Each structure stands twice: as structure tokens, then as C-alpha cells.
């Protein structure tokens, strides 16, 4: 049986369209750590935080997925960024207006170190350079009984709050 050239061409076009459709539909699926934005105003300063929000998914987060005593990008994928159009007082220390990458160093005991780094565009913490830090402050994390499944940032009246799993980190802002 001989297959015509027209049939072969039509068949290959059909397969190509189906493969393209399948690939396109996969792009529409929700990513494991979707991009999120937290926006708000504190004392007239507009603040925007961009981050990717991973889920707990039954995992142990603090001390396991996110190791203690190591710089963490405070989200998934790209480093989390914080942008402000006015100077802020973070835990009583000045952070000039600008855009920063935002990192944390969580600890099993003692305060978490909060870092604002002048290199805003970074992939994770792989190229993190402490010499580029604009500000470091220490903040005590709080524990709660219930679980926050996805990493969440909130901008409140006088704080930036980071919440994930059973930990809440309220960072004082003026």
C-alpha cells in the first residue's frame, strides 16, 4: 500500500499541531511556586514585594527545606524583591528608597536576620554578596498553631509580615 505525499504532509502537520497544543496547555498550568505581589503603604511610603510562593506540601520547612543559619532567598525561584519610593525605618534603622533583594537567615534559636541587598535582580541566593547589603536587622519570629500552606507576605500599618508554615515574622516599619 502506497501512502500519498499529501497524506504524509497532512499527518505530520496534524502531529505538529497536537504537540504544539499540548505544550501550550502545559504553560497554562499553575506553577508549583506561583509569582505573587504584596503592595501597601506605610507612613506614605509605597511598598511592593514580589516573590514566588512555594507551598508546604506536607514538608518540614524550617531547618529542613529552608536550613537554619544559611541565607535564604525568602521565596522560590528569583530572589524576593522589595521596592519603596520613600526611605523606611526598618526595626529602627534607615533603609533608603529603592529596590532591594530580600533575604532571611532563619535560626532554630534566636532572631532571624532580615537582609536588604542592593543587587535586586538575583536568581535565588547563589550569587548573594554580603558586601552589597544595604541593611541587616534581627527580628524574633513567632510560632502559631495552625499552618499557612503558601509563603505569604503582607504589608500592614506598621510592619511587613512574612508567614509560612507555623512561623510568622513581623518586621517593624516606620
C-alpha positions in Angstrom: 0.0 0.0 0.0 1.4 3.3 -1.1 0.8 6.4 1.1 0.4 9.6 -0.8 2.6 12.6 -0.3 -0.4 14.7 0.6 -1.5 12.3 3.3 2.0 12.3 4.8 2.1 16.1 4.8 -1.3 16.3 6.4 -0.4 13.7 9.0 2.8 15.5 10.0 1.0 18.8 10.2 -1.6 17.2 12.4 1.0 15.8 14.8 2.9 19.1 14.9 -0.3 21.0 15.8 -1.2 18.5 18.5 2.3 18.7 20.0 2.2 22.5 20.0 -1.2 22.4 21.6 0.0 20.1 24.3 3.0 22.2 25.0 0.9 25.4 25.1 -1.6 23.9 27.5 1.2 22.9 29.9 2.3 26.5 30.0 -1.2 27.4 31.3 -1.0 25.1 34.3 -0.4 26.7 37.6 3.3 26.7 38.6 4.4 25.0 41.8 5.5 28.3 43.3 3.3 31.0 41.6 4.5 34.6 41.4 2.9 36.9 44.0 2.9 40.6 44.8 2.2 42.3 48.1 1.6 46.0 48.0 0.8 48.6 50.6 1.6 51.9 52.2 3.3 52.6 55.5 3.7 56.3 56.6 3.2 57.5 53.0 5.8 55.1 51.5 4.5 52.8 48.8 6.0 49.3 49.2 5.9 46.5 46.7 7.2 43.0 47.4 7.5 40.5 44.5 8.1 36.9 45.4 7.3 33.3 44.3 5.1 31.5 46.8 6.1 27.8 47.5 3.7 25.5 49.4 4.4 23.4 52.5 3.0 20.3 50.8 3.4 18.2 53.9 7.2 19.0 54.2 9.1 20.3 57.1 10.1 23.8 56.2 12.3 25.4 58.9 15.5 23.6 59.5 14.9 21.2 56.5 13.7 22.7 53.2 15.0 26.0 54.5 18.1 25.3 56.5 18.9 27.2 59.7 21.9 29.6 59.7 22.1 30.0 55.9 21.0 32.8 53.6 17.6 32.0 52.1 16.1 33.9 49.1 12.8 34.3 51.1 10.7 32.7 48.4 11.2 30.4 45.4 13.0 30.9 42.0 14.3 34.5 41.7 15.2 36.3 44.9 12.3 38.1 46.5 12.4 41.9 45.9 11.2 44.8 48.0 10.7 48.3 46.4 9.9 51.5 48.3 9.5 55.0 46.9 10.5 56.6 50.2 13.0 56.0 53.0 11.8 53.5 55.6 12.8 52.8 59.2 13.1 49.0 59.5 13.4 47.9 63.1 14.7 51.4 63.9 17.3 51.5 61.1 17.2 53.5 57.9 16.6 51.8 54.6 16.8 54.4 51.7 14.2 54.4 49.0 15.0 51.9 46.2 14.7 48.3 45.1 16.3 45.5 47.0 16.6 41.8 47.1 15.2 40.4 50.3 16.9 37.5 52.2 16.4 35.8 55.5 18.8 33.8 57.7 16.4 31.8 59.9 17.7 30.3 63.2 16.4 27.5 65.3 17.0 29.6 68.4 17.3 33.4 68.5 16.3 36.0 66.0 16.0 35.7 62.2 18.4 38.0 60.3 16.5 40.1 57.7 18.6 41.3 54.8 18.0 44.0 52.2 20.7 43.7 49.4 21.4 46.3 46.8 21.5 43.8 43.9 17.8 43.5 43.3 17.8 41.0 40.4 19.3 37.7 41.5 18.4 34.0 41.0 18.0 32.6 44.4 20.8 33.3 46.8 23.5 31.6 44.7 25.3 34.9 43.9 24.4 36.7 47.1 27.2 39.0 48.2 27.1 40.3 51.8 29.2 43.3 50.9 26.2 44.6 48.8 23.9 44.6 51.8 22.1 47.9 52.4 20.7 46.8 55.8 20.6 43.9 58.1 18.3 43.6 61.2 17.4 40.9 63.6 13.8 40.0 64.2 12.2 37.4 66.5 9.9 35.0 64.7 6.7 34.0 66.3 5.2 30.5 66.2 1.5 29.7 65.7 -0.6 26.5 66.0 -2.1 26.4 62.5 -0.3 26.1 59.2 -0.1 28.7 56.5 0.3 26.5 53.4 1.8 29.0 51.0 4.5 31.5 51.7 2.8 34.9 52.2 3.9 38.5 52.5 1.7 41.2 53.9 2.1 44.9 54.4 0.3 46.1 57.5 0.0 49.5 59.1 3.4 49.3 60.8 5.0 46.1 59.6 5.9 43.8 56.8 4.8 40.3 57.8 6.3 37.1 56.4 4.3 34.0 57.2 4.8 30.3 56.2 4.2 27.0 57.8 3.9 27.8 61.6 6.2 30.8 61.6 5.3 34.5 61.5 8.0 37.1 61.1 6.7 40.7 61.9 9.2 43.2 60.7 8.6 46.7 62.2 8.4 49.5 59.7 8.1 53.3 60.2 
